[in-house]
Amino acid sequence: MNTPELSEETGIILPLTDELAQWELRIAQRADQLAAKTERGRNHDLENWLQAEREVMGDFAKPPVDFAS
């Protein structure tokens, strides 16, 4: 298992695993597709990313169910 490393160049913690990096790559690619084909474009990177995350990760990106309600 890889341990996380802080990139001194970017200040970003690098992914723990190659699998996580693959998920992030898929999400980034889908976000780029959404930006290219929607009216939102690149001015709405966060919205594009969150939508791409929901699409790519499916059930993993859904908020947890609140059973107390």
N, CA, C, O and CB atoms as a CASP TS submission, in Angstrom:
PFRMAT TS
TARGET T0000
AUTHOR 0000-0000-0000
METHOD Language model
MODEL 1
PARENT N/A
ATOM      1  N   MET     1       0.839  -1.182   0.000  1.00  0.00           N
ATOM      2  CA  MET     1       0.000   0.000   0.000  1.00  0.00           C
ATOM      3  C   MET     1       0.882   1.243   0.000  1.00  0.00           C
ATOM      4  O   MET     1       1.854   1.343   0.749  1.00  0.00           O
ATOM      5  CB  MET     1      -0.954   0.000   1.216  1.00  0.00           C
ATOM      6  N   ASN     2       0.516   2.177  -0.855  1.00  0.00           N
ATOM      7  CA  ASN     2       1.262   3.418  -0.925  1.00  0.00           C
ATOM      8  C   ASN     2       0.798   4.375   0.155  1.00  0.00           C
ATOM      9  O   ASN     2      -0.382   4.407   0.502  1.00  0.00           O
ATOM     10  CB  ASN     2       1.118   4.057  -2.299  1.00  0.00           C
ATOM     11  N   THR     3       1.727   5.151   0.682  1.00  0.00           N
ATOM     12  CA  THR     3       1.353   6.164   1.649  1.00  0.00           C
ATOM     13  C   THR     3       1.187   7.490   0.915  1.00  0.00           C
ATOM     14  O   THR     3       1.880   7.737  -0.071  1.00  0.00           O
ATOM     15  CB  THR     3       2.411   6.277   2.787  1.00  0.00           C
ATOM     16  N   PRO     4       0.281   8.344   1.379  1.00  0.00           N
ATOM     17  CA  PRO     4       0.087   9.617   0.684  1.00  0.00           C
ATOM     18  C   PRO     4       1.310  10.499   0.811  1.00  0.00           C
ATOM     19  O   PRO     4       1.996  10.488   1.833  1.00  0.00           O
ATOM     20  CB  PRO     4      -1.136  10.345   1.227  1.00  0.00           C
ATOM     21  N   GLU     5       1.576  11.259  -0.232  1.00  0.00           N
ATOM     22  CA  GLU     5       2.701  12.174  -0.226  1.00  0.00           C
ATOM     23  C   GLU     5       2.198  13.563  -0.580  1.00  0.00           C
ATOM     24  O   GLU     5       1.333  13.713  -1.443  1.00  0.00           O
ATOM     25  CB  GLU     5       3.805  11.713  -1.210  1.00  0.00           C
ATOM     26  N   LEU     6       2.733  14.571   0.078  1.00  0.00           N
ATOM     27  CA  LEU     6       2.389  15.939  -0.229  1.00  0.00           C
ATOM     28  C   LEU     6       3.329  16.439  -1.313  1.00  0.00           C
ATOM     29  O   LEU     6       4.548  16.426  -1.146  1.00  0.00           O
ATOM     30  CB  LEU     6       2.461  16.832   1.031  1.00  0.00           C
ATOM     31  N   SER     7       2.759  16.875  -2.417  1.00  0.00           N
ATOM     32  CA  SER     7       3.568  17.424  -3.493  1.00  0.00           C
ATOM     33  C   SER     7       4.017  18.822  -3.093  1.00  0.00           C
ATOM     34  O   SER     7       3.188  19.701  -2.859  1.00  0.00           O
ATOM     35  CB  SER     7       2.781  17.450  -4.836  1.00  0.00           C
ATOM     36  N   GLU     8       5.312  19.025  -3.017  1.00  0.00           N
ATOM     37  CA  GLU     8       5.826  20.339  -2.633  1.00  0.00           C
ATOM     38  C   GLU     8       5.546  21.366  -3.723  1.00  0.00           C
ATOM     39  O   GLU     8       5.406  22.556  -3.440  1.00  0.00           O
ATOM     40  CB  GLU     8       7.334  20.267  -2.348  1.00  0.00           C
ATOM     41  N   GLU     9       5.464  20.910  -4.959  1.00  0.00           N
ATOM     42  CA  GLU     9       5.238  21.817  -6.082  1.00  0.00           C
ATOM     43  C   GLU     9       3.812  22.376  -6.078  1.00  0.00           C
ATOM     44  O   GLU     9       3.612  23.570  -6.300  1.00  0.00           O
ATOM     45  CB  GLU     9       5.512  21.097  -7.400  1.00  0.00           C
ATOM     46  N   THR    10       2.828  21.515  -5.827  1.00  0.00           N
ATOM     47  CA  THR    10       1.432  21.939  -5.912  1.00  0.00           C
ATOM     48  C   THR    10       0.762  22.080  -4.558  1.00  0.00           C
ATOM     49  O   THR    10      -0.259  22.760  -4.449  1.00  0.00           O
ATOM     50  CB  THR    10       0.661  20.969  -6.742  1.00  0.00           C
ATOM     51  N   GLY    11       1.311  21.454  -3.518  1.00  0.00           N
ATOM     52  CA  GLY    11       0.665  21.472  -2.214  1.00  0.00           C
ATOM     53  C   GLY    11      -0.509  20.520  -2.126  1.00  0.00           C
ATOM     54  O   GLY    11      -1.312  20.597  -1.197  1.00  0.00           O
ATOM     55  N   ILE    12      -0.611  19.613  -3.103  1.00  0.00           N
ATOM     56  CA  ILE    12      -1.714  18.662  -3.148  1.00  0.00           C
ATOM     57  C   ILE    12      -1.224  17.311  -2.659  1.00  0.00           C
ATOM     58  O   ILE    12      -0.122  16.874  -2.991  1.00  0.00           O
ATOM     59  CB  ILE    12      -2.299  18.550  -4.577  1.00  0.00           C
ATOM     60  N   ILE    13      -2.065  16.655  -1.862  1.00  0.00           N
ATOM     61  CA  ILE    13      -1.725  15.307  -1.417  1.00  0.00           C
ATOM     62  C   ILE    13      -1.982  14.350  -2.567  1.00  0.00           C
ATOM     63  O   ILE    13      -3.087  14.307  -3.108  1.00  0.00           O
ATOM     64  CB  ILE    13      -2.545  14.898  -0.149  1.00  0.00           C
ATOM     65  N   LEU    14      -0.983  13.595  -2.938  1.00  0.00           N
ATOM     66  CA  LEU    14      -1.095  12.672  -4.056  1.00  0.00           C
ATOM     67  C   LEU    14      -1.945  11.466  -3.677  1.00  0.00           C
ATOM     68  O   LEU    14      -1.999  11.099  -2.503  1.00  0.00           O
ATOM     69  CB  LEU    14       0.291  12.221  -4.517  1.00  0.00           C
ATOM     70  N   PRO    15      -2.610  10.840  -4.649  1.00  0.00           N
ATOM     71  CA  PRO    15      -3.512   9.719  -4.363  1.00  0.00           C
ATOM     72  C   PRO    15      -2.807   8.561  -3.664  1.00  0.00           C
ATOM     73  O   PRO    15      -1.614   8.323  -3.850  1.00  0.00           O
ATOM     74  CB  PRO    15      -4.141   9.222  -5.648  1.00  0.00           C
ATOM     75  N   LEU    16      -3.589   7.852  -2.854  1.00  0.00           N
ATOM     76  CA  LEU    16      -3.064   6.692  -2.154  1.00  0.00           C
ATOM     77  C   LEU    16      -2.814   5.522  -3.098  1.00  0.00           C
ATOM     78  O   LEU    16      -1.860   4.766  -2.913  1.00  0.00           O
ATOM     79  CB  LEU    16      -4.017   6.274  -1.057  1.00  0.00           C
ATOM     80  N   THR    17      -3.651   5.375  -4.090  1.00  0.00           N
ATOM     81  CA  THR    17      -3.547   4.215  -4.965  1.00  0.00           C
ATOM     82  C   THR    17      -3.706   4.618  -6.418  1.00  0.00           C
ATOM     83  O   THR    17      -4.209   5.698  -6.730  1.00  0.00           O
ATOM     84  CB  THR    17      -4.589   3.168  -4.593  1.00  0.00           C
ATOM     85  N   ASP    18      -3.273   3.738  -7.292  1.00  0.00           N
ATOM     86  CA  ASP    18      -3.476   3.941  -8.714  1.00  0.00           C
ATOM     87  C   ASP    18      -4.963   3.892  -9.052  1.00  0.00           C
ATOM     88  O   ASP    18      -5.411   4.559  -9.985  1.00  0.00           O
ATOM     89  CB  ASP    18      -2.707   2.892  -9.520  1.00  0.00           C
ATOM     90  N   GLU    19      -5.727   3.103  -8.297  1.00  0.00           N
ATOM     91  CA  GLU    19      -7.166   2.996  -8.544  1.00  0.00           C
ATOM     92  C   GLU    19      -7.840   4.352  -8.329  1.00  0.00           C
ATOM     93  O   GLU    19      -8.689   4.751  -9.127  1.00  0.00           O
ATOM     94  CB  GLU    19      -7.801   1.925  -7.623  1.00  0.00           C
ATOM     95  N   LEU    20      -7.478   5.051  -7.277  1.00  0.00           N
ATOM     96  CA  LEU    20      -8.038   6.374  -7.013  1.00  0.00           C
ATOM     97  C   LEU    20      -7.670   7.331  -8.144  1.00  0.00           C
ATOM     98  O   LEU    20      -8.502   8.125  -8.584  1.00  0.00           O
ATOM     99  CB  LEU    20      -7.535   6.920  -5.656  1.00  0.00           C
ATOM    100  N   ALA    21      -6.450   7.257  -8.606  1.00  0.00           N
ATOM    101  CA  ALA    21      -6.020   8.110  -9.711  1.00  0.00           C
ATOM    102  C   ALA    21      -6.836   7.823 -10.966  1.00  0.00           C
ATOM    103  O   ALA    21      -7.157   8.744 -11.717  1.00  0.00           O
ATOM    104  CB  ALA    21      -4.525   7.910  -9.995  1.00  0.00           C
ATOM    105  N   GLN    22      -7.175   6.566 -11.202  1.00  0.00           N
ATOM    106  CA  GLN    22      -7.990   6.206 -12.360  1.00  0.00           C
ATOM    107  C   GLN    22      -9.400   6.783 -12.245  1.00  0.00           C
ATOM    108  O   GLN    22      -9.950   7.281 -13.228  1.00  0.00           O
ATOM    109  CB  GLN    22      -8.057   4.682 -12.511  1.00  0.00           C
ATOM    110  N   TRP    23      -9.986   6.718 -11.044  1.00  0.00           N
ATOM    111  CA  TRP    23     -11.314   7.316 -10.835  1.00  0.00           C
ATOM    112  C   TRP    23     -11.261   8.812 -11.112  1.00  0.00           C
ATOM    113  O   TRP    23     -12.134   9.350 -11.793  1.00  0.00           O
ATOM    114  CB  TRP    23     -11.819   7.056  -9.390  1.00  0.00           C
ATOM    115  N   GLU    24     -10.248   9.480 -10.592  1.00  0.00           N
ATOM    116  CA  GLU    24     -10.127  10.924 -10.780  1.00  0.00           C
ATOM    117  C   GLU    24      -9.950  11.271 -12.250  1.00  0.00           C
ATOM    118  O   GLU    24     -10.500  12.265 -12.724  1.00  0.00           O
ATOM    119  CB  GLU    24      -8.956  11.472  -9.967  1.00  0.00           C
ATOM    120  N   LEU    25      -9.187  10.463 -12.973  1.00  0.00           N
ATOM    121  CA  LEU    25      -8.985  10.693 -14.399  1.00  0.00           C
ATOM    122  C   LEU    25     -10.302  10.558 -15.156  1.00  0.00           C
ATOM    123  O   LEU    25     -10.615  11.386 -16.011  1.00  0.00           O
ATOM    124  CB  LEU    25      -7.944   9.713 -14.960  1.00  0.00           C
ATOM    125  N   ARG    26     -11.074   9.515 -14.846  1.00  0.00           N
ATOM    126  CA  ARG    26     -12.374   9.333 -15.506  1.00  0.00           C
ATOM    127  C   ARG    26     -13.304  10.513 -15.229  1.00  0.00           C
ATOM    128  O   ARG    26     -13.994  10.996 -16.127  1.00  0.00           O
ATOM    129  CB  ARG    26     -13.035   8.024 -15.037  1.00  0.00           C
ATOM    130  N   ILE    27     -13.313  10.967 -13.986  1.00  0.00           N
ATOM    131  CA  ILE    27     -14.166  12.097 -13.623  1.00  0.00           C
ATOM    132  C   ILE    27     -13.713  13.356 -14.360  1.00  0.00           C
ATOM    133  O   ILE    27     -14.541  14.099 -14.885  1.00  0.00           O
ATOM    134  CB  ILE    27     -14.143  12.330 -12.094  1.00  0.00           C
ATOM    135  N   ALA    28     -12.417  13.593 -14.401  1.00  0.00           N
ATOM    136  CA  ALA    28     -11.885  14.776 -15.088  1.00  0.00           C
ATOM    137  C   ALA    28     -12.225  14.744 -16.573  1.00  0.00           C
ATOM    138  O   ALA    28     -12.592  15.769 -17.148  1.00  0.00           O
ATOM    139  CB  ALA    28     -10.364  14.869 -14.900  1.00  0.00           C
ATOM    140  N   GLN    29     -12.105  13.579 -17.194  1.00  0.00           N
ATOM    141  CA  GLN    29     -12.428  13.467 -18.610  1.00  0.00           C
ATOM    142  C   GLN    29     -13.905  13.747 -18.858  1.00  0.00           C
ATOM    143  O   GLN    29     -14.257  14.438 -19.814  1.00  0.00           O
ATOM    144  CB  GLN    29     -12.060  12.080 -19.131  1.00  0.00           C
ATOM    145  N   ARG    30     -14.772  13.210 -17.995  1.00  0.00           N
ATOM    146  CA  ARG    30     -16.208  13.440 -18.152  1.00  0.00           C
ATOM    147  C   ARG    30     -16.550  14.904 -17.905  1.00  0.00           C
ATOM    148  O   ARG    30     -17.395  15.464 -18.603  1.00  0.00           O
ATOM    149  CB  ARG    30     -17.006  12.540 -17.195  1.00  0.00           C
ATOM    150  N   ALA    31     -15.910  15.531 -16.925  1.00  0.00           N
ATOM    151  CA  ALA    31     -16.145  16.954 -16.658  1.00  0.00           C
ATOM    152  C   ALA    31     -15.755  17.791 -17.872  1.00  0.00           C
ATOM    153  O   ALA    31     -16.445  18.755 -18.203  1.00  0.00           O
ATOM    154  CB  ALA    31     -15.351  17.415 -15.412  1.00  0.00           C
ATOM    155  N   ASP    32     -14.660  17.434 -18.538  1.00  0.00           N
ATOM    156  CA  ASP    32     -14.253  18.139 -19.756  1.00  0.00           C
ATOM    157  C   ASP    32     -15.285  17.963 -20.862  1.00  0.00           C
ATOM    158  O   ASP    32     -15.584  18.906 -21.595  1.00  0.00           O
ATOM    159  CB  ASP    32     -12.885  17.639 -20.233  1.00  0.00           C
ATOM    160  N   GLN    33     -15.832  16.743 -20.981  1.00  0.00           N
ATOM    161  CA  GLN    33     -16.872  16.503 -21.979  1.00  0.00           C
ATOM    162  C   GLN    33     -18.099  17.364 -21.693  1.00  0.00           C
ATOM    163  O   GLN    33     -18.669  17.966 -22.603  1.00  0.00           O
ATOM    164  CB  GLN    33     -17.260  15.014 -22.008  1.00  0.00           C
ATOM    165  N   LEU    34     -18.501  17.419 -20.427  1.00  0.00           N
ATOM    166  CA  LEU    34     -19.657  18.228 -20.050  1.00  0.00           C
ATOM    167  C   LEU    34     -19.415  19.703 -20.348  1.00  0.00           C
ATOM    168  O   LEU    34     -20.311  20.393 -20.835  1.00  0.00           O
ATOM    169  CB  LEU    34     -19.980  18.038 -18.567  1.00  0.00           C
ATOM    170  N   ALA    35     -18.227  20.184 -20.063  1.00  0.00           N
ATOM    171  CA  ALA    35     -17.904  21.592 -20.316  1.00  0.00           C
ATOM    172  C   ALA    35     -17.962  21.894 -21.810  1.00  0.00           C
ATOM    173  O   ALA    35     -18.389  22.976 -22.214  1.00  0.00           O
ATOM    174  CB  ALA    35     -16.508  21.939 -19.756  1.00  0.00           C
ATOM    175  N   ALA    36     -17.536  20.944 -22.623  1.00  0.00           N
ATOM    176  CA  ALA    36     -17.506  21.154 -24.067  1.00  0.00           C
ATOM    177  C   ALA    36     -18.903  21.123 -24.686  1.00  0.00           C
ATOM    178  O   ALA    36     -19.163  21.813 -25.671  1.00  0.00           O
ATOM    179  CB  ALA    36     -16.631  20.104 -24.723  1.00  0.00           C
ATOM    180  N   LYS    37     -19.792  20.329 -24.111  1.00  0.00           N
ATOM    181  CA  LYS    37     -21.099  20.160 -24.755  1.00  0.00           C
ATOM    182  C   LYS    37     -22.237  20.922 -24.097  1.00  0.00           C
ATOM    183  O   LYS    37     -23.336  20.959 -24.650  1.00  0.00           O
ATOM    184  CB  LYS    37     -21.447  18.722 -24.785  1.00  0.00           C
ATOM    185  N   THR    38     -22.021  21.524 -22.951  1.00  0.00           N
ATOM    186  CA  THR    38     -23.099  22.249 -22.285  1.00  0.00           C
ATOM    187  C   THR    38     -22.872  23.747 -22.384  1.00  0.00           C
ATOM    188  O   THR    38     -21.764  24.205 -22.665  1.00  0.00           O
ATOM    189  CB  THR    38     -23.210  21.825 -20.816  1.00  0.00           C
ATOM    190  N   GLU    39     -23.910  24.482 -22.154  1.00  0.00           N
ATOM    191  CA  GLU    39     -23.813  25.940 -22.170  1.00  0.00           C
ATOM    192  C   GLU    39     -23.014  26.471 -20.982  1.00  0.00           C
ATOM    193  O   GLU    39     -22.535  27.605 -20.999  1.00  0.00           O
ATOM    194  CB  GLU    39     -25.205  26.554 -22.173  1.00  0.00           C
ATOM    195  N   ARG    40     -22.878  25.634 -19.947  1.00  0.00           N
ATOM    196  CA  ARG    40     -22.140  26.079 -18.758  1.00  0.00           C
ATOM    197  C   ARG    40     -20.681  26.339 -19.083  1.00  0.00           C
ATOM    198  O   ARG    40     -20.080  27.274 -18.554  1.00  0.00           O
ATOM    199  CB  ARG    40     -22.245  25.041 -17.640  1.00  0.00           C
ATOM    200  N   GLY    41     -20.111  25.515 -19.949  1.00  0.00           N
ATOM    201  CA  GLY    41     -18.717  25.691 -20.338  1.00  0.00           C
ATOM    202  C   GLY    41     -17.751  25.593 -19.177  1.00  0.00           C
ATOM    203  O   GLY    41     -18.040  24.963 -18.159  1.00  0.00           O
ATOM    204  N   ARG    42     -16.611  26.218 -19.341  1.00  0.00           N
ATOM    205  CA  ARG    42     -15.547  26.138 -18.349  1.00  0.00           C
ATOM    206  C   ARG    42     -15.736  27.122 -17.203  1.00  0.00           C
ATOM    207  O   ARG    42     -14.970  27.096 -16.239  1.00  0.00           O
ATOM    208  CB  ARG    42     -14.218  26.380 -19.007  1.00  0.00           C
ATOM    209  N   ASN    43     -16.736  27.984 -17.290  1.00  0.00           N
ATOM    210  CA  ASN    43     -16.983  28.931 -16.209  1.00  0.00           C
ATOM    211  C   ASN    43     -17.647  28.274 -15.014  1.00  0.00           C
ATOM    212  O   ASN    43     -17.850  28.908 -13.979  1.00  0.00           O
ATOM    213  CB  ASN    43     -17.839  30.071 -16.701  1.00  0.00           C
ATOM    214  N   HIS    44     -17.983  27.002 -15.159  1.00  0.00           N
ATOM    215  CA  HIS    44     -18.677  26.284 -14.095  1.00  0.00           C
ATOM    216  C   HIS    44     -17.976  24.951 -13.827  1.00  0.00           C
ATOM    217  O   HIS    44     -18.607  23.894 -13.823  1.00  0.00           O
ATOM    218  CB  HIS    44     -20.164  26.054 -14.468  1.00  0.00           C
ATOM    219  N   ASP    45     -16.683  25.016 -13.607  1.00  0.00           N
ATOM    220  CA  ASP    45     -15.886  23.803 -13.404  1.00  0.00           C
ATOM    221  C   ASP    45     -16.395  22.945 -12.260  1.00  0.00           C
ATOM    222  O   ASP    45     -16.447  21.721 -12.379  1.00  0.00           O
ATOM    223  CB  ASP    45     -14.450  24.171 -13.149  1.00  0.00           C
ATOM    224  N   LEU    46     -16.771  23.571 -11.153  1.00  0.00           N
ATOM    225  CA  LEU    46     -17.221  22.796  -9.997  1.00  0.00           C
ATOM    226  C   LEU    46     -18.506  22.040 -10.318  1.00  0.00           C
ATOM    227  O   LEU    46     -18.627  20.857  -9.998  1.00  0.00           O
ATOM    228  CB  LEU    46     -17.435  23.712  -8.785  1.00  0.00           C
ATOM    229  N   GLU    47     -19.467  22.717 -10.949  1.00  0.00           N
ATOM    230  CA  GLU    47     -20.708  22.047 -11.311  1.00  0.00           C
ATOM    231  C   GLU    47     -20.448  20.887 -12.273  1.00  0.00           C
ATOM    232  O   GLU    47     -21.019  19.806 -12.132  1.00  0.00           O
ATOM    233  CB  GLU    47     -21.686  23.044 -11.937  1.00  0.00           C
ATOM    234  N   ASN    48     -19.570  21.134 -13.260  1.00  0.00           N
ATOM    235  CA  ASN    48     -19.221  20.071 -14.206  1.00  0.00           C
ATOM    236  C   ASN    48     -18.565  18.898 -13.492  1.00  0.00           C
ATOM    237  O   ASN    48     -18.878  17.741 -13.772  1.00  0.00           O
ATOM    238  CB  ASN    48     -18.290  20.608 -15.297  1.00  0.00           C
ATOM    239  N   TRP    49     -17.655  19.197 -12.569  1.00  0.00           N
ATOM    240  CA  TRP    49     -16.955  18.135 -11.835  1.00  0.00           C
ATOM    241  C   TRP    49     -17.947  17.316 -11.002  1.00  0.00           C
ATOM    242  O   TRP    49     -17.910  16.085 -11.016  1.00  0.00           O
ATOM    243  CB  TRP    49     -15.856  18.738 -10.922  1.00  0.00           C
ATOM    244  N   LEU    50     -18.825  17.999 -10.282  1.00  0.00           N
ATOM    245  CA  LEU    50     -19.769  17.291  -9.416  1.00  0.00           C
ATOM    246  C   LEU    50     -20.741  16.431 -10.227  1.00  0.00           C
ATOM    247  O   LEU    50     -21.073  15.318  -9.821  1.00  0.00           O
ATOM    248  CB  LEU    50     -20.550  18.290  -8.556  1.00  0.00           C
ATOM    249  N   GLN    51     -21.192  16.941 -11.363  1.00  0.00           N
ATOM    250  CA  GLN    51     -22.065  16.135 -12.212  1.00  0.00           C
ATOM    251  C   GLN    51     -21.301  14.927 -12.759  1.00  0.00           C
ATOM    252  O   GLN    51     -21.819  13.810 -12.764  1.00  0.00           O
ATOM    253  CB  GLN    51     -22.634  16.986 -13.372  1.00  0.00           C
ATOM    254  N   ALA    52     -20.082  15.153 -13.213  1.00  0.00           N
ATOM    255  CA  ALA    52     -19.261  14.053 -13.729  1.00  0.00           C
ATOM    256  C   ALA    52     -19.010  13.020 -12.640  1.00  0.00           C
ATOM    257  O   ALA    52     -19.043  11.818 -12.904  1.00  0.00           O
ATOM    258  CB  ALA    52     -17.921  14.584 -14.278  1.00  0.00           C
ATOM    259  N   GLU    53     -18.759  13.480 -11.419  1.00  0.00           N
ATOM    260  CA  GLU    53     -18.534  12.573 -10.297  1.00  0.00           C
ATOM    261  C   GLU    53     -19.765  11.700 -10.058  1.00  0.00           C
ATOM    262  O   GLU    53     -19.647  10.491  -9.858  1.00  0.00           O
ATOM    263  CB  GLU    53     -18.184  13.366  -9.024  1.00  0.00           C
ATOM    264  N   ARG    54     -20.944  12.317 -10.080  1.00  0.00           N
ATOM    265  CA  ARG    54     -22.178  11.546  -9.896  1.00  0.00           C
ATOM    266  C   ARG    54     -22.353  10.514 -11.006  1.00  0.00           C
ATOM    267  O   ARG    54     -22.729   9.372 -10.741  1.00  0.00           O
ATOM    268  CB  ARG    54     -23.395  12.483  -9.854  1.00  0.00           C
ATOM    269  N   GLU    55     -22.082  10.911 -12.238  1.00  0.00           N
ATOM    270  CA  GLU    55     -22.253   9.998 -13.368  1.00  0.00           C
ATOM    271  C   GLU    55     -21.251   8.849 -13.336  1.00  0.00           C
ATOM    272  O   GLU    55     -21.614   7.692 -13.547  1.00  0.00           O
ATOM    273  CB  GLU    55     -22.117  10.758 -14.675  1.00  0.00           C
ATOM    274  N   VAL    56     -20.005   9.171 -13.073  1.00  0.00           N
ATOM    275  CA  VAL    56     -18.947   8.153 -13.116  1.00  0.00           C
ATOM    276  C   VAL    56     -19.020   7.215 -11.921  1.00  0.00           C
ATOM    277  O   VAL    56     -18.869   6.002 -12.066  1.00  0.00           O
ATOM    278  CB  VAL    56     -17.573   8.817 -13.165  1.00  0.00           C
ATOM    279  N   MET    57     -19.249   7.773 -10.755  1.00  0.00           N
ATOM    280  CA  MET    57     -19.211   6.956  -9.549  1.00  0.00           C
ATOM    281  C   MET    57     -20.563   6.351  -9.191  1.00  0.00           C
ATOM    282  O   MET    57     -20.626   5.432  -8.375  1.00  0.00           O
ATOM    283  CB  MET    57     -18.714   7.778  -8.400  1.00  0.00           C
ATOM    284  N   GLY    58     -21.633   6.844  -9.778  1.00  0.00           N
ATOM    285  CA  GLY    58     -22.946   6.273  -9.536  1.00  0.00           C
ATOM    286  C   GLY    58     -23.317   6.284  -8.070  1.00  0.00           C
ATOM    287  O   GLY    58     -23.337   7.339  -7.437  1.00  0.00           O
ATOM    288  N   ASP    59     -23.612   5.115  -7.529  1.00  0.00           N
ATOM    289  CA  ASP    59     -24.056   5.001  -6.139  1.00  0.00           C
ATOM    290  C   ASP    59     -23.012   5.480  -5.138  1.00  0.00           C
ATOM    291  O   ASP    59     -23.369   5.901  -4.038  1.00  0.00           O
ATOM    292  CB  ASP    59     -24.419   3.574  -5.835  1.00  0.00           C
ATOM    293  N   PHE    60     -21.748   5.425  -5.490  1.00  0.00           N
ATOM    294  CA  PHE    60     -20.707   5.851  -4.564  1.00  0.00           C
ATOM    295  C   PHE    60     -20.785   7.348  -4.282  1.00  0.00           C
ATOM    296  O   PHE    60     -20.377   7.799  -3.212  1.00  0.00           O
ATOM    297  CB  PHE    60     -19.337   5.498  -5.117  1.00  0.00           C
ATOM    298  N   ALA    61     -21.309   8.124  -5.237  1.00  0.00           N
ATOM    299  CA  ALA    61     -21.345   9.586  -5.077  1.00  0.00           C
ATOM    300  C   ALA    61     -22.647  10.080  -4.470  1.00  0.00           C
ATOM    301  O   ALA    61     -22.796  11.279  -4.235  1.00  0.00           O
ATOM    302  CB  ALA    61     -21.134  10.258  -6.413  1.00  0.00           C
ATOM    303  N   LYS    62     -23.589   9.190  -4.212  1.00  0.00           N
ATOM    304  CA  LYS    62     -24.858   9.611  -3.623  1.00  0.00           C
ATOM    305  C   LYS    62     -24.662   9.923  -2.144  1.00  0.00           C
ATOM    306  O   LYS    62     -23.857   9.284  -1.466  1.00  0.00           O
ATOM    307  CB  LYS    62     -25.940   8.522  -3.809  1.00  0.00           C
ATOM    308  N   PRO    63     -25.410  10.915  -1.651  1.00  0.00           N
ATOM    309  CA  PRO    63     -25.280  11.224  -0.227  1.00  0.00           C
ATOM    310  C   PRO    63     -25.801  10.047   0.609  1.00  0.00           C
ATOM    311  O   PRO    63     -26.665   9.297   0.155  1.00  0.00           O
ATOM    312  CB  PRO    63     -26.050  12.531   0.125  1.00  0.00           C
ATOM    313  N   PRO    64     -25.282   9.891   1.814  1.00  0.00           N
ATOM    314  CA  PRO    64     -25.743   8.787   2.658  1.00  0.00           C
ATOM    315  C   PRO    64     -27.210   8.947   3.012  1.00  0.00           C
ATOM    316  O   PRO    64     -27.722  10.063   3.102  1.00  0.00           O
ATOM    317  CB  PRO    64     -24.905   8.700   3.934  1.00  0.00           C
ATOM    318  N   VAL    65     -27.871   7.836   3.210  1.00  0.00           N
ATOM    319  CA  VAL    65     -29.281   7.833   3.577  1.00  0.00           C
ATOM    320  C   VAL    65     -29.396   8.165   5.054  1.00  0.00           C
ATOM    321  O   VAL    65     -28.675   7.613   5.884  1.00  0.00           O
ATOM    322  CB  VAL    65     -29.945   6.462   3.261  1.00  0.00           C
ATOM    323  N   ASP    66     -30.316   9.077   5.375  1.00  0.00           N
ATOM    324  CA  ASP    66     -30.560   9.439   6.770  1.00  0.00           C
ATOM    325  C   ASP    66     -31.730   8.601   7.271  1.00  0.00           C
ATOM    326  O   ASP    66     -32.888   8.920   7.001  1.00  0.00           O
ATOM    327  CB  ASP    66     -30.853  10.978   6.926  1.00  0.00           C
ATOM    328  N   PHE    67     -31.429   7.534   7.998  1.00  0.00           N
ATOM    329  CA  PHE    67     -32.467   6.630   8.477  1.00  0.00           C
ATOM    330  C   PHE    67     -33.202   7.186   9.690  1.00  0.00           C
ATOM    331  O   PHE    67     -34.229   6.638  10.091  1.00  0.00           O
ATOM    332  CB  PHE    67     -31.865   5.288   8.815  1.00  0.00           C
ATOM    333  N   ALA    68     -32.692   8.266  10.282  1.00  0.00           N
ATOM    334  CA  ALA    68     -33.315   8.835  11.464  1.00  0.00           C
ATOM    335  C   ALA    68     -34.582   9.616  11.111  1.00  0.00           C
ATOM    336  O   ALA    68     -35.450   9.804  11.964  1.00  0.00           O
ATOM    337  CB  ALA    68     -32.328   9.737  12.190  1.00  0.00           C
ATOM    338  N   SER    69     -34.694  10.070   9.861  1.00  0.00           N
ATOM    339  CA  SER    69     -35.864  10.874   9.471  1.00  0.00           C
ATOM    340  C   SER    69     -37.085  10.021   9.262  1.00  0.00           C
ATOM    341  O   SER    69     -38.152  10.539   8.931  1.00  0.00           O
ATOM    342  CB  SER    69     -35.576  11.657   8.207  1.00  0.00           C
TER
END
